[in-house]
Amino acid sequence: MQSRTFSWAWKSVLTLALTAVDVAGARGQDLKSFEQRITTKVLPNGLTLVICERPEAPVFSYSTYIDAGDVNDLSGQSGLAHMFEHLAFKGTSQIGTTNYAAEKLALAKVEAANNAYQSEFQKTAGQNAAKLATLQKALVDAQAEAHKYVVPNQFTEVAERNGATGLNASTGLDNTEYFWSMPENRLELWAWLESNRLADVVPREFYTERGVVMEERRMRTDSNPIGRLVEQFLATAYVAHPYGRSSIGWPSEVGQITATEAIAFHKKYYVGSNIVVTVVGDVKAAEALPVLVKYFSKVPGGPRPEEMTTVEPKQFAEKTVVIREQTQPFYIEGYHRPSYHDPDDAVYDAISDIMSNGRVSRLYRSLVRDQQIAAEAQGFSPFPGDKYPGLFAFYAVPLPGHTPTQMRDAIHKEIEKLKDSDVTDAELQMFKTRTRADLLRGLADNQGLANALAEYQTRYRDWRELFRQLAKVDKVTKADIRRVANQVFLASNRTSAEIDTETASADRKKDGGAE
């Protein structure tokens, strides 16, 4: 399964929306046209269905969008949302088992064995090594007994055997998505499969998957210098908000998450009021809607989970992280910025585009082409998430012989230009034109549209907002860019992090170590 660290969703969605409007005259893809082809229905359990009729090919794509991600993990349970994403592919009481009644009893014994092991393992004093070994063996034996009833990968195999392609899922900081494409004559099978794994969850092979997530962490973070740097960078930039917490989870917490906690997470967040399901493709709403209502009405109802109340306090002092080791040097810095609800959200998109989009962007021309000090240099926003106030980040990868300090100085020089003088008319127009052009490609893709509709329906409670972004982009001015740059890109609002290989070498010399 995918697990996103960088959230690019808003940029791609915005691109899709703008092109849809821009080519309206030629292709009839304006808001009015979409309103004629899109049907929305909220079920009694609170779940929202969005169906878009696009009969160009006999296929459909879908997105199930859960408004919960890593940021919703409880304190002490980081990594839980990601763990549940894995669990969703393990099947239900009807798929993935040879005898669910017997398996259910076996899984209860696994959970009891794990609880007994964890109780002894967590003792800070008086831990009995022999007892711990005995309890660990009991857990392994219980897992082996439960595994006898498992039909591995049956959920995925059923879907793919019936034509599913692009079958995947993604856990972000702010949301979890499940998606694939399928022949239109398999719509009812899909509805049965998807609704069942939302409503009929089984903690099958949970502790095996916990080990898989731990290995993902080792590969993506613990064994990856840039992964470690970014984790420390965010932990430093945030002092209160969960955006500063490890997205995949801290090792001590991931390693102790239980199936009971995962089921509790599901019960709280996988309720109809927190879910949007979109279907885009060769489907007729009049025929499809009764089928979808039949199956997705089985998803449990319940109150919409409460919104995050933690607000990151204003940063008033520059913060720095330095990792010294013999590896590729790297530099990243970030400035706190508001959420997507802010009136200046499109201004941040403009800054990102002008600074970073392609070979004509300011950072590429300055650091890569002209000075030839960096292999890559970009700015992007928002990071690490987009639902809550995030960061506007810049990073650069030094070429051999150049340092993170040079990257920092060069980036700051380009930022000061934004603050001191207006961007050109050509740069601003290029941002608007390029955004429209990019959208044209996204509009033709059923999966991209399904994802976009699901996200906008969730974030704004109305998918039509997807097509209302054009006005916000068109209103961005040169003065807006200069104003926002001066408000946000301040030293007191900055957190920076770097991998400094030269300092590591110098430190070893100073300490008498070998070069």
C-alpha positions as CSV (number, residue, x, y, z in Angstrom):
1,M,0.0,0.0,0.0
2,Q,1.1,3.6,-0.5
3,S,1.8,5.8,2.4
4,R,2.2,9.4,1.5
5,T,4.8,11.5,3.3
6,F,4.4,14.6,1.0
7,S,0.9,15.7,0.3
8,W,0.5,16.8,-3.3
9,A,-3.2,16.2,-3.5
10,W,-4.3,19.8,-3.5
11,K,-2.0,20.9,-6.3
12,S,-3.1,18.1,-8.6
13,V,-6.8,18.6,-7.7
14,L,-6.5,22.3,-8.3
15,T,-4.9,21.6,-11.6
16,L,-7.8,19.3,-12.5
17,A,-10.4,21.9,-11.6
18,L,-8.9,24.8,-13.5
19,T,-8.6,22.8,-16.8
20,A,-12.1,21.6,-16.4
21,V,-13.3,25.2,-16.5
22,D,-10.8,26.5,-19.0
23,V,-11.8,24.0,-21.7
24,A,-15.5,24.3,-21.1
25,G,-16.3,25.9,-24.4
26,A,-14.5,23.2,-26.4
27,R,-15.5,20.1,-24.4
28,G,-18.6,21.1,-22.4
29,Q,-16.7,20.5,-19.2
30,D,-18.0,23.5,-17.2
31,L,-19.7,23.4,-13.8
32,K,-23.1,23.2,-15.4
33,S,-22.1,20.3,-17.5
34,F,-20.8,18.4,-14.5
35,E,-23.9,19.2,-12.5
36,Q,-25.9,17.4,-15.2
37,R,-23.8,14.3,-14.9
38,I,-23.1,14.1,-11.2
39,T,-25.5,12.7,-8.7
40,T,-25.0,13.1,-4.9
41,K,-26.8,11.3,-2.2
42,V,-26.3,11.2,1.6
43,L,-27.4,7.9,3.1
44,P,-29.2,7.7,6.4
45,N,-26.0,6.5,8.0
46,G,-24.3,9.7,6.9
47,L,-22.2,8.3,4.1
48,T,-22.1,10.4,1.0
49,L,-22.2,8.9,-2.5
50,V,-21.1,10.9,-5.6
51,I,-21.6,9.4,-9.0
52,C,-20.3,11.0,-12.2
53,E,-21.5,9.6,-15.6
54,R,-18.7,9.4,-18.2
55,P,-19.6,6.7,-20.7
56,E,-16.6,7.1,-23.0
57,A,-15.3,3.6,-22.1
58,P,-16.9,0.6,-20.3
59,V,-15.0,1.0,-17.1
60,F,-15.4,3.0,-13.8
61,S,-13.0,4.2,-11.1
62,Y,-13.8,4.8,-7.5
63,S,-12.4,6.5,-4.4
64,T,-13.4,5.7,-0.9
65,Y,-12.2,8.7,1.1
66,I,-12.0,8.5,4.9
67,D,-11.5,11.8,6.7
68,A,-8.9,10.4,9.0
69,G,-5.2,9.8,8.8
70,D,-2.0,9.7,10.8
71,V,-2.9,13.0,12.5
72,N,-5.8,11.3,14.1
73,D,-3.7,8.6,15.9
74,L,-4.2,8.8,19.6
75,S,-1.2,9.9,21.7
76,G,0.9,6.8,22.3
77,Q,-0.6,5.0,19.2
78,S,1.2,6.7,16.3
79,G,1.0,4.6,13.2
80,L,-2.5,3.3,13.9
81,A,-4.2,4.8,10.9
82,H,-1.6,3.2,8.6
83,M,-2.0,-0.1,10.4
84,F,-5.7,-0.1,9.7
85,E,-5.1,0.6,6.0
86,H,-3.1,-2.7,6.0
87,L,-5.9,-4.5,7.8
88,A,-8.5,-3.4,5.3
89,F,-6.9,-5.7,2.7
90,K,-7.0,-8.8,4.9
91,G,-10.6,-9.5,4.1
92,T,-13.8,-9.8,6.0
93,S,-15.8,-12.5,7.8
94,Q,-16.8,-13.8,4.3
95,I,-13.5,-13.3,2.4
96,G,-10.1,-14.5,3.5
97,T,-11.2,-17.3,5.8
98,T,-12.1,-21.0,5.6
99,N,-14.1,-21.0,8.8
100,Y,-14.8,-17.6,10.4
101,A,-16.5,-18.9,13.5
102,A,-13.4,-20.9,14.4
103,E,-11.1,-18.1,13.3
104,K,-12.9,-15.6,15.5
105,L,-12.3,-17.7,18.6
106,A,-8.6,-18.1,17.6
107,L,-8.2,-14.4,17.0
108,A,-9.6,-13.7,20.5
109,K,-6.9,-16.1,21.9
110,V,-4.2,-14.2,19.9
111,E,-5.3,-10.9,21.4
112,A,-5.4,-12.4,25.0
113,A,-1.9,-13.8,24.4
114,N,-0.6,-10.4,23.1
115,N,-2.1,-8.6,26.1
116,A,-0.4,-11.0,28.5
117,Y,3.0,-10.6,26.7
118,Q,2.7,-6.8,26.5
119,S,1.8,-6.6,30.2
120,E,5.1,-8.3,31.1
121,F,7.1,-6.6,28.4
122,Q,6.1,-3.1,29.6
123,K,7.2,-3.6,33.2
124,T,9.9,-1.1,34.0
125,A,11.1,-3.1,37.0
126,G,10.9,-6.7,38.0
127,Q,10.5,-8.0,34.4
128,N,10.8,-11.8,34.4
129,A,12.8,-12.9,31.4
130,A,11.8,-16.6,31.6
131,K,8.1,-15.6,31.9
132,L,8.5,-13.2,29.0
133,A,9.9,-15.9,26.8
134,T,7.1,-18.2,27.7
135,L,4.5,-15.6,26.9
136,Q,6.1,-14.8,23.6
137,K,6.0,-18.4,22.6
138,A,2.3,-18.5,23.6
139,L,1.6,-15.5,21.3
140,V,3.5,-17.2,18.4
141,D,1.5,-20.4,18.9
142,A,-1.8,-18.5,19.1
143,Q,-1.0,-16.7,15.8
144,A,-0.1,-20.0,14.1
145,E,-3.4,-21.5,15.2
146,A,-5.4,-18.5,13.9
147,H,-3.4,-18.6,10.6
148,K,-4.7,-22.1,9.8
149,Y,-8.1,-20.5,8.9
150,V,-6.6,-17.7,6.7
151,V,-6.9,-17.7,2.9
152,P,-4.0,-15.3,2.0
153,N,-4.7,-12.3,-0.3
154,Q,-8.2,-13.5,-1.2
155,F,-9.7,-10.0,-1.1
156,T,-7.2,-8.8,-3.6
157,E,-7.4,-11.9,-5.8
158,V,-11.2,-11.7,-6.1
159,A,-11.0,-8.1,-7.2
160,E,-8.2,-8.6,-9.7
161,R,-9.8,-11.8,-11.1
162,N,-12.8,-9.6,-11.9
163,G,-10.7,-7.0,-13.7
164,A,-9.6,-4.6,-11.0
165,T,-6.6,-2.5,-11.9
166,G,-4.6,0.0,-9.9
167,L,-5.8,-1.6,-6.7
168,N,-4.2,0.4,-3.9
169,A,-4.7,2.6,-0.9
170,S,-3.0,5.6,0.6
171,T,-2.7,6.8,4.2
172,G,-1.8,10.4,4.5
173,L,-1.6,12.7,7.5
174,D,-5.1,13.9,6.9
175,N,-7.0,11.1,5.2
176,T,-7.1,7.5,4.0
177,E,-8.1,6.5,0.5
178,Y,-8.9,3.2,-1.2
179,F,-9.2,3.1,-4.9
180,W,-9.1,1.0,-8.1
181,S,-10.7,0.8,-11.6
182,M,-12.9,-2.0,-12.9
183,P,-15.1,-3.0,-15.8
184,E,-18.6,-1.4,-15.5
185,N,-20.3,-4.8,-15.4
186,R,-18.6,-5.5,-12.1
187,L,-20.1,-2.5,-10.3
188,E,-22.2,-4.6,-7.9
189,L,-19.3,-6.9,-7.1
190,W,-17.2,-3.9,-6.3
191,A,-19.9,-2.4,-4.1
192,W,-20.2,-5.7,-2.2
193,L,-16.4,-5.9,-1.7
194,E,-15.8,-2.3,-0.7
195,S,-18.8,-1.9,1.6
196,N,-18.0,-5.2,3.4
197,R,-14.5,-4.2,4.2
198,L,-15.8,-0.9,5.6
199,A,-18.5,-2.5,7.7
200,D,-17.2,-6.0,8.4
201,V,-13.6,-5.6,9.6
202,V,-11.6,-8.5,10.9
203,P,-8.2,-8.1,12.7
204,R,-6.7,-10.9,10.6
205,E,-2.9,-11.4,10.8
206,F,-2.7,-8.1,12.6
207,Y,0.6,-8.7,14.4
208,T,2.2,-10.0,11.2
209,E,1.2,-6.7,9.5
210,R,2.5,-4.8,12.5
211,G,5.9,-6.3,11.7
212,V,5.5,-5.3,8.1
213,V,4.9,-1.7,9.1
214,M,7.9,-1.8,11.4
215,E,10.0,-2.9,8.4
216,E,8.5,0.0,6.3
217,R,9.7,2.4,9.0
218,R,13.2,0.9,9.0
219,M,13.4,1.2,5.3
220,R,11.8,4.7,4.8
221,T,13.1,6.4,7.9
222,D,15.6,4.6,10.1
223,S,17.8,3.5,7.2
224,N,17.3,6.6,5.1
225,P,19.3,9.7,6.1
226,I,16.8,12.1,4.4
227,G,13.9,10.3,6.0
228,R,15.5,10.7,9.4
229,L,16.3,14.3,8.7
230,V,12.7,15.1,7.7
231,E,11.3,13.4,10.7
232,Q,13.5,15.5,13.0
233,F,12.8,18.6,11.0
234,L,9.0,18.2,11.5
235,A,9.4,17.3,15.2
236,T,11.4,20.5,15.6
237,A,9.1,22.7,13.6
238,Y,6.0,21.6,15.6
239,V,5.8,21.8,19.3
240,A,2.0,21.0,19.8
241,H,0.3,19.9,16.6
242,P,0.4,16.2,15.6
243,Y,2.0,17.2,12.3
244,G,5.2,17.1,14.2
245,R,4.7,13.4,15.0
246,S,6.3,10.7,12.9
247,S,3.8,9.9,10.1
248,I,4.6,6.2,10.0
249,G,4.8,6.1,13.8
250,W,7.5,6.1,16.5
251,P,9.1,2.6,16.8
252,S,8.1,2.1,20.5
253,E,4.5,2.9,19.7
254,V,4.1,1.1,16.4
255,G,5.6,-2.0,18.0
256,Q,2.9,-2.1,20.7
257,I,-0.3,-1.2,18.8
258,T,-2.9,-3.8,19.4
259,A,-5.8,-5.2,17.3
260,T,-8.2,-3.9,20.0
261,E,-6.9,-0.4,19.4
262,A,-7.2,-0.8,15.7
263,I,-10.9,-1.9,16.0
264,A,-11.5,1.1,18.3
265,F,-10.0,3.4,15.6
266,H,-12.3,1.9,13.0
267,K,-15.3,2.3,15.2
268,K,-14.6,6.0,15.7
269,Y,-13.5,7.0,12.2
270,Y,-14.9,4.5,9.7
271,V,-18.5,5.8,10.2
272,G,-20.8,6.9,7.4
273,S,-20.6,10.6,8.3
274,N,-16.8,10.5,7.9
275,I,-16.8,8.7,4.5
276,V,-17.3,9.9,0.9
277,V,-17.5,7.3,-1.9
278,T,-17.2,8.5,-5.5
279,V,-17.7,6.6,-8.7
280,V,-16.7,8.0,-12.1
281,G,-17.1,6.2,-15.4
282,D,-19.6,4.2,-17.5
283,V,-22.3,4.1,-14.9
284,K,-25.9,5.5,-15.0
285,A,-26.8,7.1,-11.7
286,A,-30.5,5.9,-12.0
287,E,-29.3,2.3,-12.2
288,A,-26.2,2.5,-10.0
289,L,-27.6,4.4,-7.1
290,P,-30.0,1.7,-5.8
291,V,-27.1,-0.8,-5.9
292,L,-24.8,1.5,-4.0
293,V,-27.5,2.4,-1.5
294,K,-28.2,-1.3,-0.9
295,Y,-24.5,-2.1,0.0
296,F,-23.1,1.1,1.5
297,S,-26.1,1.5,3.9
298,K,-24.5,-1.4,5.8
299,V,-21.6,0.9,6.9
300,P,-22.1,1.8,10.6
301,G,-23.6,5.3,11.3
302,G,-22.6,7.5,14.2
303,P,-21.6,11.0,15.0
304,R,-18.9,12.6,12.9
305,P,-15.7,12.5,14.8
306,E,-14.8,15.8,16.6
307,E,-12.3,18.1,14.8
308,M,-8.8,18.6,15.9
309,T,-8.6,21.3,18.6
310,T,-4.9,21.5,19.0
311,V,-3.5,24.7,17.5
312,E,0.2,25.1,16.8
313,P,1.4,28.2,18.7
314,K,3.1,31.0,16.8
315,Q,6.8,30.3,16.3
316,F,8.9,33.2,17.5
317,A,12.5,31.9,17.3
318,E,14.4,30.3,14.4
319,K,15.1,26.6,15.0
320,T,17.8,24.4,13.4
321,V,18.5,20.7,13.1
322,V,21.9,19.4,11.9
323,I,22.7,15.7,11.2
324,R,26.4,15.0,10.8
325,E,27.3,11.8,8.9
326,Q,29.0,10.6,5.8
327,T,26.2,10.7,3.3
328,Q,24.7,13.0,0.6
329,P,24.4,16.5,2.0
330,F,20.9,17.9,2.0
331,Y,19.1,21.1,3.1
332,I,15.5,21.9,3.9
333,E,13.7,24.7,5.6
334,G,10.1,25.5,6.3
335,Y,7.9,28.4,7.3
336,H,4.5,28.1,9.1
337,R,1.6,29.0,6.8
338,P,-2.2,28.8,7.2
339,S,-4.5,26.0,6.1
340,Y,-6.2,25.7,2.7
341,H,-9.2,27.7,4.1
342,D,-7.0,30.8,4.2
343,P,-8.0,33.5,1.6
344,D,-4.3,33.5,0.4
345,D,-4.2,29.8,-0.4
346,A,-3.9,30.3,-4.1
347,V,-1.1,32.8,-3.5
348,Y,1.0,30.1,-2.0
349,D,0.4,28.0,-5.1
350,A,1.6,30.9,-7.2
351,I,4.8,31.2,-5.1
352,S,5.5,27.5,-5.4
353,D,5.0,27.6,-9.1
354,I,7.1,30.6,-9.8
355,M,9.9,29.4,-7.5
356,S,9.9,25.7,-8.5
357,N,7.9,24.7,-11.6
358,G,10.3,23.5,-14.2
359,R,13.5,24.8,-15.8
360,V,12.2,28.3,-16.0
361,S,11.6,28.5,-12.3
362,R,13.6,30.9,-10.1
363,L,15.3,28.2,-8.0
364,Y,16.2,26.0,-10.9
365,R,17.7,28.9,-12.9
366,S,19.7,30.3,-10.0
367,L,20.9,27.2,-8.1
368,V,21.0,24.6,-10.8
369,R,21.6,26.3,-14.1
370,D,23.5,29.5,-13.3
371,Q,25.4,28.9,-10.1
372,Q,25.7,25.1,-10.7
373,I,25.8,24.5,-7.0
374,A,22.7,22.2,-6.7
375,A,21.5,19.1,-8.4
376,E,17.9,20.0,-7.4
377,A,16.1,22.9,-5.7
378,Q,12.4,23.4,-5.1
379,G,9.8,25.0,-2.9
380,F,6.5,23.4,-2.1
381,S,3.4,23.9,0.0
382,P,1.6,22.7,2.0
383,F,3.8,20.3,3.9
384,P,3.4,17.8,5.6
385,G,-0.4,18.0,5.4
386,D,-3.0,20.2,4.0
387,K,-6.0,20.0,6.3
388,Y,-4.4,22.0,9.1
389,P,-1.9,24.8,9.0
390,G,1.3,23.5,7.6
391,L,4.7,24.6,6.2
392,F,5.9,26.3,3.1
393,A,9.1,24.3,2.5
394,F,12.2,24.8,0.4
395,Y,14.9,22.2,-0.2
396,A,18.1,21.8,-2.2
397,V,20.5,18.9,-2.9
398,P,24.1,20.3,-3.2
399,L,26.4,19.1,-6.0
400,P,29.8,17.7,-4.9
401,G,32.0,20.3,-3.4
402,H,29.1,22.4,-2.2
403,T,27.5,22.7,1.2
404,P,24.1,23.1,2.8
405,T,25.1,26.5,3.9
406,Q,25.5,27.6,0.3
407,M,22.0,26.1,-0.4
408,R,20.6,28.1,2.5
409,D,22.1,31.4,1.4
410,A,21.1,30.9,-2.3
411,I,17.5,30.0,-1.3
412,H,17.3,33.0,1.0
413,K,18.6,35.3,-1.8
414,E,15.7,34.2,-4.0
415,I,13.2,34.6,-1.2
416,E,14.4,38.1,-0.5
417,K,13.8,38.9,-4.2
418,L,10.1,37.9,-3.8
419,K,9.9,40.2,-0.8
420,D,11.6,43.2,-2.3
421,S,10.3,43.3,-5.8
422,D,7.2,42.2,-7.8
423,V,7.3,39.1,-9.9
424,T,7.0,39.8,-13.6
425,D,3.8,39.9,-15.5
426,A,5.1,36.9,-17.6
427,E,5.8,34.8,-14.5
428,L,2.3,35.4,-13.0
429,Q,0.6,34.7,-16.3
430,M,2.7,31.6,-16.8
431,F,1.5,30.3,-13.4
432,K,-2.1,30.7,-14.4
433,T,-1.7,29.4,-17.9
434,R,0.4,26.4,-16.8
435,T,-2.1,25.5,-14.2
436,R,-4.9,25.4,-16.7
437,A,-2.8,23.4,-19.2
438,D,-1.9,20.8,-16.5
439,L,-5.5,20.4,-15.7
440,L,-6.5,19.3,-19.2
441,R,-4.5,16.1,-18.8
442,G,-6.0,15.3,-15.4
443,L,-9.6,15.8,-16.5
444,A,-9.5,12.8,-18.9
445,D,-8.6,10.4,-16.1
446,N,-11.5,8.8,-14.3
447,Q,-9.4,7.9,-11.2
448,G,-8.0,11.4,-10.9
449,L,-11.5,12.9,-11.1
450,A,-12.9,10.4,-8.6
451,N,-10.2,11.3,-6.1
452,A,-10.7,15.0,-6.6
453,L,-14.5,14.8,-6.2
454,A,-14.1,12.8,-3.0
455,E,-11.6,15.2,-1.5
456,Y,-13.5,18.4,-2.3
457,Q,-16.8,16.8,-1.2
458,T,-15.1,16.0,2.1
459,R,-13.2,19.2,2.6
460,Y,-15.9,21.7,1.5
461,R,-19.0,19.5,1.8
462,D,-19.6,20.3,-1.8
463,W,-17.7,18.9,-4.8
464,R,-18.6,22.0,-6.8
465,E,-15.9,23.9,-5.0
466,L,-13.6,22.0,-7.3
467,F,-14.7,24.3,-10.1
468,R,-14.8,27.5,-8.1
469,Q,-11.0,27.6,-7.5
470,L,-10.5,29.3,-10.9
471,A,-11.7,32.6,-9.6
472,K,-9.2,32.5,-6.7
473,V,-6.3,31.7,-9.0
474,D,-7.3,34.5,-11.4
475,K,-7.4,37.0,-8.6
476,V,-3.8,36.4,-7.5
477,T,-1.8,39.6,-8.1
478,K,1.9,40.5,-7.9
479,A,1.2,42.6,-4.8
480,D,-0.4,39.5,-3.2
481,I,2.8,37.5,-3.7
482,R,5.0,40.2,-2.3
483,R,2.7,40.7,0.7
484,V,2.5,37.1,1.6
485,A,6.2,36.6,1.1
486,N,6.9,39.4,3.6
487,Q,4.4,38.0,6.1
488,V,5.5,34.4,6.1
489,F,9.2,34.1,5.1
490,L,10.6,35.5,8.3
491,A,13.7,34.2,10.2
492,S,11.6,33.9,13.4
493,N,9.1,31.7,11.5
494,R,11.8,29.4,10.1
495,T,12.9,25.9,10.9
496,S,15.8,24.5,9.0
497,A,17.5,21.1,8.8
498,E,20.6,19.8,7.1
499,I,22.8,16.8,6.6
500,D,26.3,18.2,7.0
501,T,28.9,15.8,5.7
502,E,31.8,18.2,5.9
503,T,31.3,18.9,9.5
504,A,31.1,15.2,10.2
505,S,34.5,14.7,8.6
506,A,36.0,17.7,10.5
507,D,34.6,16.4,13.8
508,R,36.3,13.1,13.4
509,K,39.6,14.8,12.7
510,K,39.2,17.0,15.7
511,D,38.4,13.9,17.9
512,G,41.4,12.0,16.6
513,G,39.3,9.6,14.5
514,A,40.3,8.2,11.1
515,E,39.3,10.0,8.0
